[in-house]
């Protein structure tokens, strides 16, 4: 409040001085000593009117531009902001070096070109650094790595791993937060990068948690609880990003834009987001694919014990599940509904939804063998 009052008084004084200069020019007064009553009738109203204009216009000249600038800076990634600052400094340095030679040119070039050079070089410096900051950082990083490799002793068994496939930041999607398995994976210590949650993802979770529908409200609250659990896990760093790209409209578009700009990976279990992000060159870590990859391997001919809990789609089929959630379709298993039976695997199918196992009860398999031996 004090700063607001101080800024308003300052703007009012500046406009009052402008009114004084305007009134002085209209009245033809050079100094205060030459001020007369007739000239004061022109200067005083000019000062009062200009001061009132400054008093009224102060919020539009100070507060609103400051808020707009702060909002814009929040939406700009930190890397781009730093790159723009460095580019502006480089551009102004070059413009300062060119100012003296340009000032030696004959008028009007000697007066105009130094100012034009400041604008042009500042713009080129900011633009070049913002658009090419990745290439520039990669260039210096490669130079540094090359120097470090030259300094290291030659080891015959040293294997240089490919580090380009790793990322230092993982952006969490709304679906993967609500799913909750990301917390279990993080608890095992397999996540090496910083887990980042953009502010628009957090806002979407809050919106879902405040929904009037019970199911959506429970899903949103579960997502918030998962975030709280991630913050409690040791050796897991989670941060919230304020960037909200104005170039994108939907949440998925903003997430892909951030992943592309930051060079970060997106952690999700959304199939459509997975495809769109990969098409745009953003690395995607799919929790469903991870879950399918760590499921136990089952080969045709193996025996297992399964609890048949429901009927299948086809006649006489029963359905059970392994401990990792893999569905097992048991032929002739309807009669064993609710029982724990021994089955033999006949076929394993890999689908988009996961792994599907077909099996037959051991007694059915024995009868088939006996029948074939009789024949």
C-alpha positions, -999 to 999 in steps of 0.1 A, spaced: 0 0 0 29 24 8 46 16 -25 13 22 -43 8 56 -27 45 66 -33 42 56 -70 10 76 -74 25 107 -58 56 103 -80 36 101 -112 15 131 -101 46 152 -96 60 142 -130 28 152 -147 27 184 -127 62 193 -140 51 185 -175 22 209 -170 46 235 -157 67 232 -189 37 232 -211 22 263 -194 56 280 -194 59 275 -231 24 288 -238 28 318 -216 63 326 -229 79 325 -194 116 316 -192 122 318 -154 103 322 -122 114 358 -120 96 367 -152 64 351 -139 34 375 -140 -2 373 -130 -14 369 -166 11 341 -172 2 324 -139 -34 322 -151 -21 299 -178 6 280 -159 -13 272 -128 -43 255 -146 -18 236 -167 -1 223 -136 -33 214 -119 -48 196 -149 -16 177 -157 -13 167 -120 -49 154 -120 -43 135 -152 -12 119 -136 -31 111 -104 -58 93 -124 -35 76 -149 -10 64 -123 -25 28 -120 -24 23 -157 12 36 -160 26 17 -130 6 -11 -114 -10 -27 -144 22 -28 -165 41 -42 -135 15 -69 -131 15 -77 -168 52 -79 -168 53 -102 -138 27 -125 -154 47 -126 -186 79 -134 -167 62 -162 -149 52 -178 -182 87 -176 -196 109 -206 -188 139 -197 -167 163 -209 -193 148 -186 -219 148 -157 -195 185 -161 -187 193 -166 -224 174 -133 -232 193 -115 -205 227 -127 -217 218 -119 -253 207 -84 -244 240 -78 -225 260 -91 -255 240 -70 -280 244 -38 -259 281 -45 -255 286 -47 -293 264 -16 -298 286 3 -273 317 -7 -293 301 5 -325 288 37 -311 320 57 -313 329 48 -350 292 55 -360 293 89 -342 322 100 -364 299 98 -395 286 131 -409 252 143 -397 225 131 -396 240 96 -397 265 103 -368 236 112 -345 210 86 -355 230 55 -363 244 49 -327 209 49 -313 197 26 -341 226 3 -334 216 -1 -298 181 -11 -308 192 -35 -336 220 -52 -317 199 -55 -285 171 -71 -306 195 -94 -324 212 -105 -292 180 -114 -275 165 -132 -305 197 -152 -312 201 -164 -276 164 -172 -272 161 -191 -305 195 -208 -303 202 -212 -266 199 -250 -268 225 -253 -296 248 -228 -278 246 -246 -244 251 -280 -262 282 -266 -280 298 -254 -247 288 -287 -230 304 -307 -257 335 -286 -256 336 -291 -218 331 -328 -220 358 -330 -247 382 -312 -225 374 -334 -196 379 -365 -217 413 -353 -228 423 -347 -192 412 -382 -181 438 -410 -183 432 -436 -210 416 -467 -195 414 -498 -216 382 -511 -201 364 -477 -199 331 -478 -216 315 -445 -225 278 -447 -219 253 -428 -240 241 -401 -217 221 -382 -243 190 -403 -237 187 -392 -201 169 -362 -189 172 -342 -157 135 -333 -155 103 -354 -157 69 -336 -162 41 -354 -144 7 -356 -162 -26 -354 -144 -35 -390 -153 -3 -404 -139 -6 -385 -107 -42 -397 -102 -31 -433 -111 -8 -432 -81 18 -458 -92 43 -431 -98 47 -428 -61 54 -466 -58 80 -463 -85 96 -433 -69 97 -451 -35 118 -478 -51 145 -453 -61 143 -459 -99 135 -422 -106 168 -403 -110 154 -370 -123 136 -341 -108 98 -346 -108 82 -314 -120 45 -305 -117 34 -274 -138 10 -251 -121 -17 -258 -147 -16 -295 -138 -20 -286 -101 -49 -263 -110 -66 -291 -130 -62 -315 -100 -78 -289 -77 -106 -284 -102 -113 -322 -103 -111 -324 -65 -138 -297 -63 -161 -314 -87 -197 -321 -78 -194 -357 -90 -183 -380 -62 -161 -401 -85 -143 -372 -100 -139 -356 -66 -123 -387 -52 -100 -390 -82 -88 -354 -77 -83 -358 -40 -63 -390 -47 -41 -371 -70 -34 -344 -43 -26 -372 -18 -2 -387 -43 17 -354 -46 18 -351 -9 33 -386 -7 59 -378 -33 70 -348 -12 75 -371 18 97 -397 -1 134 -393 7 158 -388 -23 129 -377 -45 130 -340 -56 97 -326 -67 91 -290 -77 62 -269 -90 66 -249 -121 49 -215 -127 53 -216 -165 19 -215 -183 26 -213 -221 2 -189 -238 9 -205 -271 -10 -236 -261 -47 -238 -251 -53 -273 -237 -34 -289 -208 -19 -316 -230 -7 -291 -255 9 -270 -227 26 -301 -213 41 -310 -247 52 -274 -253 70 -274 -219 86 -307 -225 99 -295 -259 111 -262 -245 128 -276 -214 141 -308 -230 122 -327 -203 104 -361 -204 67 -365 -199 55 -392 -175 20 -403 -183 -4 -432 -189 -25 -413 -214 -24 -431 -248 -33 -400 -269 -8 -378 -251 18 -405 -255 13 -405 -293 11 -367 -297 42 -361 -276 63 -387 -295 52 -372 -328 66 -338 -317 99 -353 -305 92 -352 -268 104 -382 -248 75 -400 -230 77 -424 -201 45 -445 -200 37 -461 -166 15 -488 -184 45 -498 -205 66 -500 -174 41 -521 -157 39 -545 -187 77 -547 -189 81 -559 -153 54 -585 -154 64 -621 -149 73 -639 -181 50 -669 -188 56 -693 -216 33 -718 -233 34 -752 -216 40 -739 -181 18 -749 -152 3 -724 -127 -23 -722 -101 -52 -697 -108 -83 -687 -89 -112 -685 -113 -133 -655 -102 -157 -648 -131 -171 -661 -164 -155 -654 -197 -170 -639 -229 -171 -672 -247 -190 -703 -236 -175 -724 -208 -147 -699 -203 -135 -687 -169 -113 -657 -160 -87 -653 -133 -58 -629 -126 -22 -633 -116 -7 -613 -88 6 -586 -112 -29 -582 -127 -24 -602 -158 -57 -617 -171 -58 -654 -175 -86 -669 -197 -93 -705 -188 -109 -727 -213 -135 -750 -198 -131 -731 -166 -167 -720 -160 -174 -752 -140 -145 -743 -117 -159 -708 -109 -148 -697 -74 -122 -725 -71 -84 -726 -71 -73 -749 -100 -41 -759 -117 -39 -749 -153 -14 -752 -182 -6 -722 -204 -15 -727 -241 -10 -693 -256 3 -658 -246 -9 -627 -265 6 -592 -262 -21 -565 -268 -22 -527 -264 -39 -532 -231 -13 -556 -218 -5 -593 -217 -33 -619 -221 -28 -655 -212 -49 -685 -224 -48 -717 -204 -67 -749 -199 -73 -769 -166 -48 -796 -160 -75 -823 -158 -88 -812 -192 -53 -813 -206 -48 -849 -193 -81 -860 -208 -70 -846 -242 -37 -865 -239 -55 -897 -230 -79 -893 -259 -51 -886 -283 -31 -917 -271 -62 -939 -276 -66 -927 -311 
